[in-house]
Amino acid sequence: MSGRPLHTFSIVAREAATGELGVAVQSHWFAVGAMVPWVEAGVGAVATQSFVDPSYGKLGLDLMRSGKSAPEALKALVAADAAREVRQVAMIDAQGRVAAHTGAKCVGAAGQGVGEGYSVQANMMANASIWPAMSRAFESARGDLADRMLAALDAAQAAGGDIRGKQSAALVIATGMPGGKPGAGRLFDLRVDDGEAPLPELRRLATLQRAYNHMNAGDLAMEREDNERALAEYRAAAELVPGNAEMTYWHAVALVNMGRVDEALPLFRRVFAMDASWATMTPRLATAGLLPGDAQLLERIAGARASPLTPSAGSRS
C-alpha cells in the first residue's frame, strides 16, 4: 500500500460556459493541496485521496491529454492498482465527462456523488450526509466556478465534515484552453496548509486572487492600448480589496502613462500615506521605463507624499 492517508472531502468540476476545470478540497491533514488536486488547463482535473497515490494525478492527466476520457482513464488506473480498495479518486476531462472511484476499504463514512460536470467525494467523515450536501450546494450555488466549489466545501463542513476536524484546504482552477506549459492557464492556485479555519482563509485568498486576476487583465489591456478596459479592470480589483496599496499604486502608474496625471495623484497620495517606501521607489520606475522620465512629472508625484490626504473624485483605493 503506497501513499499517506488523506481522509478528506473534495470536488472536481468543470464550468460548462467557460470550460474552466478545477479541484477544491479540505482535510484534517497538513498541506492537503500538495497531494490531492491535479489540474491542467484544457485537459482535466483529478482529486486523489484516502490512501493517496499521486500517480493517479499525473497518469490521469497524461491519459486525458492523449485523448482518453476521464472514465476511461480512471478505469485503466484502478484496474492496474493492487491497492484500489483503499483509494478514492475522481476525474473530469475537458469535455465534462466525469468518473469517481471509492474503494471498499476507504474509512467510513465514505462515498461519492457524480453529477453533470462534477463529482464530490469524501472519506472518514462524521456522517454519510457530507457528499449529498456538497452536491446540493454546488448545483444550487451562483457565481463562478470558484464560488460554486467553495460553496460545496462549506456545505460539507456544515454537515459535519471530517470526523477529526479541519486543518488545510486548497483550490486549483485552470482555463479550458490548453496552456502549452506546465502550470500555464492557472486562474486559482491557492493553499491553506495549516490553520484552525482553513475554509474562511481560502475564501479570503480567492477574493485576493480575483483582484489580481483583474490587475493582470488590466495590464494586458494596457499592452493592447485599450485604456478604458484597463481602468475598468483596475477599478474592479480595487473594489474587491479596498485599501490594498499595491493595486492602488499600479492603478496610479497606469493613469500617469495614459496622461491622466490629475486622476493619478490622489491615488499616489493614498499609497504614500500607507507606506512611504512606495514614494521612494517611484523614481526608479522612470529609470526602468515604466514611467515617463520627466523631472517635473516626477516632482508632482513626489509632492503627493507631502500633500494632505483629501478626498478626490478621481481617487479609488
C-alpha positions as CSV (number, residue, x, y, z in Angstrom):
1,M,0.0,0.0,0.0
2,S,1.5,3.3,-1.1
3,G,0.8,6.9,-0.1
4,R,-0.3,8.7,3.0
5,P,-3.9,8.5,4.3
6,L,-5.5,11.8,3.3
7,H,-9.0,11.5,4.7
8,T,-10.9,14.4,3.2
9,F,-13.7,15.8,1.1
10,S,-13.2,17.3,-2.3
11,I,-14.9,18.3,-5.6
12,V,-13.7,18.1,-9.2
13,A,-15.7,20.2,-11.6
14,R,-16.0,21.8,-15.0
15,E,-17.8,25.1,-15.8
16,A,-19.7,24.4,-19.0
17,A,-19.9,28.1,-20.0
18,T,-16.1,28.7,-19.8
19,G,-14.6,25.2,-19.9
20,E,-12.7,26.0,-16.6
21,L,-11.6,22.9,-14.7
22,G,-10.9,22.7,-11.0
23,V,-10.4,20.9,-7.7
24,A,-11.3,22.1,-4.3
25,V,-10.5,20.2,-1.1
26,Q,-10.4,20.4,2.7
27,S,-8.9,17.9,5.2
28,H,-7.6,17.4,8.7
29,W,-4.2,16.8,7.3
30,F,-1.2,19.1,6.8
31,A,-0.9,20.7,3.3
32,V,-3.6,18.7,1.6
33,G,-3.1,20.9,-1.5
34,A,0.3,19.3,-2.1
35,M,-1.2,15.9,-2.7
36,V,-4.9,15.8,-3.7
37,P,-5.5,18.3,-6.5
38,W,-4.1,17.9,-10.0
39,V,-5.3,20.2,-12.7
40,E,-4.1,21.0,-16.3
41,A,-5.6,23.7,-18.5
42,G,-7.7,22.3,-21.4
43,V,-7.0,18.7,-20.2
44,G,-8.7,17.8,-17.0
45,A,-8.7,17.7,-13.2
46,V,-8.0,14.9,-10.7
47,A,-8.6,14.5,-7.0
48,T,-6.7,11.6,-5.4
49,Q,-7.3,10.9,-1.7
50,S,-7.8,8.4,1.0
51,F,-4.5,6.4,0.8
52,V,-3.1,8.7,-1.8
53,D,-1.2,7.5,-4.8
54,P,0.0,10.7,-6.6
55,S,0.4,8.8,-9.8
56,Y,-3.3,8.9,-10.3
57,G,-2.9,12.6,-10.8
58,K,0.0,12.6,-13.2
59,L,-1.1,9.5,-15.1
60,G,-4.7,10.6,-15.2
61,L,-3.8,13.9,-16.8
62,D,-1.4,12.1,-19.2
63,L,-4.1,9.8,-20.3
64,M,-6.7,12.5,-20.8
65,R,-4.2,14.6,-22.7
66,S,-3.6,11.7,-25.0
67,G,-7.4,11.6,-25.8
68,K,-8.8,9.2,-23.2
69,S,-12.0,10.3,-21.5
70,A,-12.0,10.7,-17.7
71,P,-14.0,7.4,-17.2
72,E,-11.6,5.5,-19.5
73,A,-8.5,6.9,-17.7
74,L,-9.8,6.2,-14.2
75,K,-10.9,2.7,-15.2
76,A,-7.5,1.8,-16.5
77,L,-5.6,3.2,-13.5
78,V,-7.9,1.5,-10.9
79,A,-7.6,-1.8,-12.8
80,A,-3.8,-1.7,-12.5
81,D,-3.8,-0.7,-8.8
82,A,-3.4,-3.6,-6.4
83,A,-4.4,-1.2,-3.6
84,R,-7.5,0.1,-5.3
85,E,-9.8,-0.7,-2.4
86,V,-8.2,2.0,-0.2
87,R,-8.2,4.6,-2.9
88,Q,-10.7,7.4,-3.5
89,V,-10.2,9.2,-6.8
90,A,-12.3,11.4,-9.1
91,M,-11.5,12.7,-12.6
92,I,-13.1,15.1,-15.1
93,D,-11.9,15.9,-18.6
94,A,-12.1,18.9,-20.8
95,Q,-15.4,17.7,-22.3
96,G,-17.0,17.4,-18.9
97,R,-17.0,13.6,-18.7
98,V,-16.6,12.6,-15.1
99,A,-15.9,9.4,-13.1
100,A,-15.2,8.5,-9.5
101,H,-14.0,5.6,-7.5
102,T,-14.4,4.9,-3.8
103,G,-12.7,1.7,-2.6
104,A,-14.5,-0.7,-0.4
105,K,-11.8,-0.3,2.3
106,C,-11.9,3.5,2.5
107,V,-12.6,4.6,6.1
108,G,-16.2,5.4,6.7
109,A,-18.2,7.4,6.4
110,A,-17.1,7.3,2.8
111,G,-18.9,7.9,-0.5
112,Q,-19.2,9.9,-3.7
113,G,-21.7,11.7,-5.8
114,V,-21.4,12.2,-9.6
115,G,-23.4,14.8,-11.3
116,E,-23.5,16.8,-14.5
117,G,-20.0,18.2,-14.9
118,Y,-18.8,17.4,-11.4
119,S,-18.0,14.8,-8.8
120,V,-17.9,15.1,-5.0
121,Q,-16.2,12.5,-2.8
122,A,-15.4,12.1,0.9
123,N,-14.0,9.6,3.4
124,M,-13.6,9.4,7.2
125,M,-16.5,11.8,7.5
126,A,-18.6,12.5,10.6
127,N,-21.6,11.1,8.8
128,A,-22.9,10.0,5.4
129,S,-24.7,13.3,4.6
130,I,-21.5,15.1,3.6
131,W,-21.3,14.3,-0.1
132,P,-25.0,14.7,-0.8
133,A,-24.8,18.2,0.9
134,M,-21.9,19.0,-1.4
135,S,-23.9,18.1,-4.5
136,R,-26.8,20.2,-3.5
137,A,-24.7,23.2,-2.7
138,F,-22.7,23.0,-5.9
139,E,-25.8,22.6,-8.1
140,S,-27.7,25.5,-6.4
141,A,-24.8,27.9,-5.9
142,R,-24.5,31.1,-8.0
143,G,-21.3,32.7,-9.2
144,D,-18.2,31.5,-11.0
145,L,-16.7,28.0,-10.7
146,A,-14.6,29.0,-7.6
147,D,-17.7,30.4,-5.8
148,R,-19.6,27.2,-6.5
149,M,-16.8,24.8,-5.5
150,L,-16.2,26.8,-2.3
151,A,-19.9,26.5,-1.6
152,A,-19.6,22.8,-1.8
153,L,-16.8,22.7,0.7
154,D,-18.7,25.0,3.1
155,A,-21.7,22.7,2.8
156,A,-19.6,19.7,3.7
157,Q,-18.2,21.3,6.7
158,A,-21.6,22.5,7.8
159,A,-22.9,18.9,7.5
160,G,-20.2,17.6,9.9
161,G,-17.1,17.4,7.8
162,D,-14.0,15.3,8.5
163,I,-14.6,13.4,11.8
164,R,-11.2,14.6,13.1
165,G,-11.8,18.3,12.4
166,K,-10.2,20.6,9.9
167,Q,-6.7,21.7,9.1
168,S,-5.9,22.5,5.5
169,A,-7.6,23.3,2.2
170,A,-6.8,24.1,-1.4
171,L,-8.4,25.5,-4.6
172,V,-6.9,25.0,-8.1
173,I,-8.7,26.1,-11.2
174,A,-7.4,26.3,-14.8
175,T,-8.8,27.6,-18.0
176,G,-10.5,25.4,-20.6
177,M,-7.8,26.1,-23.2
178,P,-4.5,24.2,-23.2
179,G,-1.8,26.2,-21.6
180,G,1.2,24.8,-23.5
181,K,3.5,24.9,-20.5
182,P,3.3,23.2,-17.1
183,G,1.2,25.4,-14.8
184,A,0.0,27.7,-17.6
185,G,-3.6,28.8,-17.6
186,R,-4.0,28.7,-13.8
187,L,-6.7,31.1,-12.6
188,F,-6.6,30.0,-8.9
189,D,-3.8,28.0,-7.3
190,L,-4.4,28.5,-3.6
191,R,-3.4,26.6,-0.5
192,V,-4.0,26.9,3.3
193,D,-1.6,24.4,4.6
194,D,-2.4,24.7,8.3
195,G,-5.0,26.6,10.2
196,E,-7.9,26.5,12.6
197,A,-10.3,27.8,9.9
198,P,-9.0,26.9,6.5
199,L,-12.2,27.5,4.5
200,P,-12.7,31.2,5.5
201,E,-9.0,31.7,4.8
202,L,-9.3,30.0,1.4
203,R,-12.2,32.3,0.6
204,R,-10.1,35.4,1.5
205,L,-7.3,34.2,-0.7
206,A,-9.8,33.5,-3.5
207,T,-11.1,37.1,-3.3
208,L,-7.5,38.4,-3.4
209,Q,-6.7,36.1,-6.4
210,R,-9.7,37.5,-8.3
211,A,-8.4,41.0,-7.6
212,Y,-5.0,40.2,-9.0
213,N,-6.7,38.5,-12.0
214,H,-8.4,41.8,-12.7
215,M,-5.0,43.6,-12.3
216,N,-3.4,41.2,-14.8
217,A,-6.3,41.7,-17.2
218,G,-5.8,45.5,-16.9
219,D,-2.1,45.2,-17.7
220,L,-3.0,43.1,-20.7
221,A,-5.5,45.8,-21.8
222,M,-2.8,48.4,-21.4
223,E,-0.5,46.5,-23.7
224,R,-3.3,46.5,-26.3
225,E,-3.8,50.2,-25.7
226,D,-7.4,49.7,-24.5
227,N,-7.3,52.3,-21.8
228,E,-10.9,52.2,-20.8
229,R,-10.9,48.4,-20.4
230,A,-7.7,48.7,-18.4
231,L,-9.2,51.2,-16.0
232,A,-12.3,49.1,-15.6
233,E,-10.2,46.1,-14.6
234,Y,-8.2,48.2,-12.1
235,R,-11.3,49.6,-10.6
236,A,-12.8,46.1,-10.3
237,A,-9.6,44.9,-8.4
238,A,-9.8,47.9,-6.1
239,E,-13.5,47.2,-5.3
240,L,-12.6,43.6,-4.2
241,V,-9.7,44.6,-1.9
242,P,-10.1,48.3,-0.9
243,G,-7.1,49.7,0.8
244,N,-4.6,47.4,-1.0
245,A,-1.5,49.6,-1.6
246,E,0.0,47.5,-4.3
247,M,-3.1,47.6,-6.5
248,T,-3.8,51.3,-5.9
249,Y,-0.2,52.2,-6.8
250,W,-0.1,50.4,-10.1
251,H,-3.5,51.8,-11.0
252,A,-2.0,55.3,-10.4
253,V,1.0,54.4,-12.6
254,A,-1.3,53.3,-15.4
255,L,-3.2,56.6,-15.2
256,V,0.1,58.5,-15.5
257,N,1.1,56.5,-18.5
258,M,-2.3,57.4,-20.1
259,G,-1.6,61.1,-19.5
260,R,-4.2,61.3,-16.7
261,V,-1.9,62.7,-14.0
262,D,-4.6,64.6,-12.1
263,E,-6.5,61.4,-11.6
264,A,-3.4,59.6,-10.5
265,L,-2.2,62.0,-7.9
266,P,-4.9,61.2,-5.3
267,L,-4.1,57.5,-5.6
268,F,-0.4,58.1,-5.1
269,R,-1.3,60.2,-2.1
270,R,-3.3,57.4,-0.6
271,V,-0.5,54.9,-1.2
272,F,2.3,57.1,0.1
273,A,0.2,57.7,3.3
274,M,0.1,53.9,3.8
275,D,3.8,53.4,3.2
276,A,6.4,56.0,2.2
277,S,8.5,53.3,0.6
278,W,6.3,53.5,-2.5
279,A,7.3,57.1,-2.9
280,T,11.0,56.2,-2.6
281,M,10.6,53.5,-5.3
282,T,8.7,55.7,-7.8
283,P,11.7,57.5,-9.5
284,R,13.2,54.0,-10.1
285,L,10.2,53.3,-12.4
286,A,11.2,56.1,-14.7
287,T,14.7,54.7,-14.9
288,A,13.2,51.3,-15.8
289,G,11.0,52.9,-18.4
290,L,7.8,52.2,-16.5
291,L,7.0,55.9,-16.0
292,P,8.0,58.9,-18.2
293,G,11.4,60.3,-17.3
294,D,10.0,63.8,-16.9
295,A,11.5,65.6,-13.9
296,Q,8.5,67.9,-13.4
297,L,6.2,65.0,-13.5
298,L,8.2,63.0,-11.0
299,E,8.3,66.1,-8.8
300,R,4.5,66.3,-8.9
301,I,4.2,62.7,-7.9
302,A,6.7,63.1,-5.2
303,G,4.7,66.1,-3.9
304,A,1.8,63.8,-3.3
305,R,3.9,62.3,-0.4
306,A,3.8,65.6,1.5
307,S,0.2,66.6,0.5
308,P,-2.6,66.2,2.9
309,L,-4.8,63.2,2.3
310,T,-8.0,64.7,1.0
311,P,-10.9,63.1,-0.8
312,S,-10.9,63.3,-4.6
313,A,-13.5,62.4,-7.2
314,G,-10.7,60.6,-9.1
315,S,-9.4,58.6,-6.1
316,R,-10.1,55.0,-5.6
317,S,-8.4,52.6,-3.2
